[in-house]
Amino acid sequence: MNPTSKITASHLSRLAIVYVRQSTSAQVRQNTESTQRQYALASTAAELGWLAEQIVIVDADLGVSGRFGSEREGYREIVARLCMGEVGAVFGLEVSRLGRSNADLTRLMELARLTDTLLIDTDGVYDLANVNDWILLGLKGQMSEIELHFLLGRLHGAKVAAAHRGELRHPLPVGYVYDEDGQIVKDPDEQVRRAVEDLFAEFQRTGSALKTVRAFHETGRLFPQRAWAGAWAGTIKWGKLTHARVAQALKNPTYAGVYTFGKTREVRRVLPDGTVRSTRRRRAREDWAVLIQDHHEGYVTWAEFLATEAKLAANNTGRGARPVREGTALCQGIILCGTCGGRVGTRCSRKDSKVTYLCAEPTAGCRTVIADTVDDAVAALLLKP
């Protein structure tokens, strides 16, 4: 049967949508031939009878994975136009371009059947009202989804095998580079190495990430940062040290000469509107897929890294820690509000330097108390024989 016999005047009177998609930005940059072939489908639509003004190219999903249709703007546009009855045919290089999820493809097929819309790829023209075309396209969709499963399995297996050997390359923190043999070594730039060494030395001296930042600012020292994208990818930029960068460096096991892989896991959740959202969650250390000590030269030892980790946890008041604080108030950081049970902070008067205790998040009934009153009462109880 001639596939063009399925194209009727009704189809030609509506739009022909050419759907262009690549799964990642890297594919957009590297697989240019595939992208050009997809754009060339506009010429195919013209050859089949659609006028130039009726051919619409939807390429909003270049660099977007086809696993979840709800996350693809271009896919949502096609579905909306299908539902409005504006589309006579949807062109795609292959069925996997329309979606790697069989559920998304089945939904698109059902909408195409209800609106008398053709789906066209390089293999032929599919009229979804025809049961044979429905079965064939559905089978191709299932094969595409299974193909993705096997591809991801092989790729992930290869990554895990390389990671277990400590050979899987990944972006390195500032202070490290890859040498000609692909080994992790310290940055040959002495200024960069000295800045990283100073960061860990200041933390050892002060015992606080915030004080480390202040020490750098007071002495006017800058800290390097490596750009990983854009025209400046791979270059070093110098700027002021921030608390977030200090915490990130202190918690990075790479600086302890440790190679790691699988520190996070993907968590998916479905929102009330049906949108699927994927996030990364950190795993406990015992659940990391790979941890190789003494893999390369470190700026600190593994024991020092663990001690630093424990110190940061002890300083984290947001998670219930009560570290020793400076100042004259003896009980600061270790007392709770008797009314609401919240954390009690301190406030110092500029006029007479008197310190008071006050609830950090006051509610009705919370009180402010002179620090000396509480401290004297606590001291008397401790010293009572």
C-alpha angles and dihedrals in degrees: 000000000000107000092213089066087076091063109090134182088261091060093045091052091062134059126290109215119202109202114207119188140158121185099228140018088245090059090051090054098040108028095057093147092063091049092050091050090054093050088048089065086082087070089050090054090052091050090052091056110272117132119240093248090054095056113093122187114209109195102151090116098062105135094016124118117242095220095097120036093193090065094053115088093194092050090051090051091054092049091049093051091046091054090051091053094240098124128083097176141002116214123205132166089234137345092262088064089063091054143321090217114085089208091059092046092048090052091050091048092052092050090048090052093050094047097039092243123157124225112212130188134159091280098056152291119302123204104193092203085068109083092212092055090046092053094045096048092043090052091050089051092052091048090050092052092048090047090055090051092053093044092052091045093053094044093048092046091053091049093050092048091051091045092053087057090048090241103111107111121224135164110292126219118250110283095047134078137172116255126217091278093052094254122141111248136164116273110272089221104098092202091058093047092049092052092053092046090050091053093056092041092053091050091051089051099044102027091216135092092213092051089049089057091048091050091054092047094047091054094041094240120157129210128221126240127188119223114225103186143036128025091323096054112147096014126120121240124189123217145141116304114248132200091245092055092048092052091046092052095044091051096047110103090200088079088060092058092258126138114212138180133177098029092146138041133207117250120191126196133180116229121217090260091056096256114144116222124192123201135172120240125191118246125220112263093250088059096054111122094222133017117167117178122207089021093140140351111296134206089223134018124256090250090053090048092054091047090051091049091052091047092052090050090051090052095050105103090174089072097045101274117144108201123185110270134206121247138064098286105103098196101043114134095014105070132077132208112269092214107045101011092235128140116283119222134187136246126193121209114229091206101058102002091240115157122219133189116230136170113262091220105024122201132178109309098019112134138208114225132190107253094225090059093057095037093052092049092048092046091051091053093048093048095043109117 
